[in-house]
Amino acid sequence: MSFTVVFTDEASFQVLQIEEWIAERSIRGAATWQSAFQQAISKLTDRGPGFSLAPESSEFIEPIRQIFFRTRRGLTYRALFIVLSNLVIVVCVRGCGCGQDLADPDTISIPE
């Protein structure tokens, strides 16, 4: 089964924040991060429900799953998402290797 991947506004904003933060330090690093991010997201189109539950999942009605990604020399990041029918909805993108805590359930909005 093939899944369509979409982003909540908050997840899209987080992606832009991460890219801008990296680009301020290295334009090349930002491009590499974007490539790693796109590779991870492309995996969701084939295997969305096949990824592990996120630690935050117990705080939600819908199971929250996660996919980890990183650049070769960069930190580890993760995208949190839910699967509804044939739709994968990315709800949050976090940098777990750069000191960010778990995502706060109060800041993640799950579309209905």
C-alpha positions in Angstrom: 0.0 0.0 0.0 1.2 3.5 -0.8 0.7 6.3 1.6 0.4 10.1 1.0 2.6 12.1 3.3 1.4 15.5 4.5 2.6 17.9 7.2 0.8 19.9 9.8 1.5 23.6 9.8 3.5 23.2 13.0 5.7 20.4 11.6 6.3 22.5 8.4 7.3 25.4 10.6 9.7 23.2 12.6 11.4 22.0 9.4 11.9 25.6 8.4 13.3 26.5 11.8 15.8 23.6 11.7 16.9 24.4 8.2 17.4 28.1 9.0 19.4 27.3 12.2 21.7 24.9 10.2 22.0 27.3 7.3 23.2 30.1 9.6 26.1 27.8 10.3 26.6 26.0 7.0 24.6 26.3 3.8 26.1 23.0 2.7 25.0 21.5 6.0 21.4 22.7 5.5 21.3 21.1 2.1 22.6 17.9 3.5 20.1 17.9 6.3 17.3 18.6 3.8 18.4 15.6 1.7 18.5 13.3 4.7 15.1 14.6 5.8 13.6 14.0 2.3 15.0 10.4 2.2 13.4 9.7 5.6 10.0 11.1 4.5 10.1 9.1 1.3 10.3 5.9 3.4 7.0 6.8 4.9 5.2 6.5 1.6 5.9 2.8 1.6 6.2 1.8 5.2 4.3 4.4 7.3 2.8 2.0 9.9 5.9 -0.1 10.0 7.9 2.4 12.2 8.1 2.2 16.0 5.9 4.1 18.4 7.2 7.3 19.8 7.7 7.6 23.5 5.0 10.4 23.4 2.5 8.0 21.9 0.9 7.0 25.2 -0.3 10.6 25.6 -2.5 10.5 22.5 -5.6 8.6 21.3 -4.0 8.0 17.9 -0.7 6.1 17.9 2.3 8.4 17.3 5.1 6.8 15.3 8.6 8.1 14.7 11.3 7.9 12.1 14.9 8.7 12.8 17.2 10.4 10.4 20.6 12.1 10.4 23.3 13.4 8.1 26.5 11.5 7.9 28.3 13.9 10.2 25.2 15.5 11.9 23.0 15.0 14.8 20.0 12.6 14.9 16.6 14.0 14.3 13.2 12.4 14.3 9.8 13.0 12.7 6.7 12.1 14.6 3.7 11.1 12.6 0.3 9.4 12.7 -1.2 7.1 10.1 -4.8 7.5 9.1 -6.0 5.2 6.4 -3.6 5.8 3.5 -2.4 9.2 4.9 0.7 9.7 6.9 0.5 13.0 8.8 3.8 14.4 10.1 3.0 16.3 13.3 6.4 17.2 14.7 10.1 17.3 13.7 12.6 17.2 16.6 16.3 17.1 17.1 16.8 14.3 19.6 20.5 14.3 19.3 20.8 18.0 20.1 19.3 18.2 23.5 15.6 18.6 22.7 13.3 17.0 25.2 10.4 14.8 24.1 7.7 16.6 22.3 5.1 18.2 24.6 1.7 16.7 23.9 0.2 20.2 24.5 2.1 21.5 21.5 1.2 18.8 19.0 -2.1 19.1 17.3 -3.5 16.0 15.8 -5.9 16.6 12.8 -9.2 14.9 13.1 
